[in-house]
Amino acid sequence: MLPGAIVRLEVPPLDLLLWRGGRMDERSDVMALTIEQLVSKGVEREEAEGLRLPEGPVGHLECRPGERDGELVLAFDAHVPLVVREGQVRALDGTERLVNTKVARFAAMVERYGAYVARVRDAEGEAIAREAAREMEEIDPEAFREPTAYWLIITDQMIEGNL
């Protein structure tokens, strides 16, 4: 290779942000959540041990799991933190809006939302959005019950072409 040559590296995304021990620099340079931290916020141990949390940008979300100001933050929707409280995920947007009933369902929902974002760039966007919205509601039906429910608003924006 010539000095100064540009090299393109293909690096798979790191999506496992639960620290089970070892040196942090071997895992990631972002803040990580421990199983004990999740359990202390009401997440069942079995759920916490099997969790795979998203990292980085996913559509309009910025997934940066970590502890900030005593809260376990999973992601940000613009400036609104999505936090773990009593085993659920809540948006601290001046209220405490339900995002998901379980952290594992939040991870599954973000994964499905990410798949939608990757596909929606074509002319069939509305059909893709409706399919994604239906699948997301199947993941956590309770998270869609209230008219101001977080994911209900997001899926409406997806269908309208705003996300």
C-alpha positions in Angstrom: 0.0 0.0 0.0 1.2 3.5 -0.9 1.8 6.0 1.9 -1.3 8.2 2.2 -3.5 5.7 0.4 -7.2 5.7 1.4 -8.4 2.4 2.8 -12.0 1.6 3.3 -12.8 -0.6 6.2 -16.0 -2.6 6.6 -16.8 -2.7 10.3 -20.0 -4.3 11.6 -22.0 -2.2 14.0 -21.6 -2.9 17.7 -25.0 -3.5 19.1 -24.3 -5.3 22.4 -23.9 -2.7 25.1 -24.2 -4.7 28.2 -21.0 -4.9 30.1 -20.5 -8.3 31.6 -17.0 -7.6 32.9 -13.6 -7.3 31.4 -12.0 -4.1 30.2 -14.4 -1.5 28.8 -11.9 -0.5 26.0 -12.3 -4.1 24.7 -16.0 -3.5 24.2 -16.8 0.0 23.1 -15.9 3.6 23.8 -19.6 4.5 24.5 -21.1 4.3 28.0 -22.5 0.9 28.7 -25.3 -0.3 31.0 -24.7 -3.2 33.4 -27.2 -5.9 34.1 -27.3 -4.8 37.7 -28.2 -1.2 36.7 -31.1 -2.5 34.6 -32.3 -4.8 37.4 -32.2 -1.9 39.8 -34.6 0.0 37.5 -37.1 -2.8 37.5 -36.0 -4.9 34.5 -36.3 -8.6 35.2 -32.8 -10.3 35.5 -33.6 -12.8 32.7 -34.7 -10.0 30.4 -31.6 -8.0 31.2 -29.2 -10.9 30.6 -30.6 -11.5 27.1 -30.7 -7.9 26.0 -29.2 -6.5 22.9 -29.4 -2.8 22.9 -29.1 -0.7 19.7 -26.3 1.8 19.3 -25.9 4.9 17.1 -28.4 6.6 14.8 -31.6 4.7 13.9 -33.8 7.0 11.9 -34.5 10.0 14.0 -33.3 8.3 17.2 -29.8 8.5 18.6 -29.2 5.3 20.6 -26.6 6.0 23.3 -27.3 3.7 26.2 -25.7 4.9 29.5 -26.3 6.4 32.8 -26.9 10.2 32.9 -28.0 12.2 35.9 -29.2 9.1 37.7 -31.3 7.9 34.8 -30.6 4.9 32.6 -30.9 6.4 29.1 -31.4 4.1 26.1 -31.7 6.7 23.4 -32.6 10.3 22.5 -35.5 11.5 20.3 -34.0 14.9 19.5 -33.4 16.3 23.0 -35.9 14.0 24.7 -34.3 11.1 26.7 -35.9 7.7 26.5 -35.2 6.2 29.9 -35.7 3.0 31.9 -38.2 3.4 34.8 -39.9 0.5 36.7 -38.8 -1.9 33.9 -40.5 0.2 31.2 -39.1 2.7 28.7 -40.4 6.2 29.1 -39.9 9.4 27.2 -39.1 12.4 29.5 -40.7 15.0 27.3 -42.2 17.1 30.1 -44.4 14.2 31.0 -43.4 10.6 31.4 -44.9 9.1 28.2 -44.8 5.3 27.8 -42.5 4.2 25.0 -42.5 0.5 25.7 -43.7 -1.9 28.4 -40.3 -3.7 28.5 -36.8 -2.8 27.5 -36.5 -5.9 25.3 -39.6 -4.7 23.4 -37.9 -1.3 23.0 -34.9 -3.0 21.5 -37.1 -5.1 19.1 -39.1 -2.0 18.2 -36.0 0.0 17.4 -34.7 -2.9 15.3 -38.0 -3.0 13.3 -38.0 0.8 13.0 -34.4 0.7 11.6 -35.5 -1.9 9.0 -38.3 0.5 8.0 -35.9 3.4 7.7 -33.6 1.4 5.5 -36.5 0.4 3.1 -38.6 3.6 3.0 -36.4 5.5 0.5 -38.4 4.3 -2.5 -41.8 5.2 -4.0 -43.6 2.5 -2.0 -42.9 4.3 1.3 -46.5 4.5 2.6 -47.2 0.8 2.1 -43.8 0.0 3.8 -44.7 2.4 6.6 -48.1 0.8 7.2 -46.5 -2.7 7.2 -43.8 -1.5 9.7 -46.5 0.2 11.9 -48.5 -3.0 12.0 -45.5 -5.1 12.9 -44.4 -2.6 15.6 -47.8 -2.7 17.2 -47.7 -6.5 17.3 -44.4 -6.2 19.3 -46.0 -4.2 22.1 -49.7 -3.5 21.7 -50.0 -1.7 25.0 -47.5 0.9 23.8 -50.1 1.9 21.2 -53.3 2.2 23.3 -53.2 5.9 24.3 -53.9 8.5 21.6 -50.7 10.3 22.7 -48.6 7.1 22.8 -45.0 7.6 21.7 -44.8 4.8 19.0 -48.3 5.7 17.8 -47.1 9.2 17.0 -43.9 7.9 15.4 -45.8 5.4 13.2 -48.3 8.1 12.2 -45.4 10.3 11.1 -43.9 7.3 9.2 -47.1 6.8 7.3 -47.4 10.6 6.5 -43.9 10.5 5.1 -42.3 12.7 7.8 -39.9 10.0 9.0 
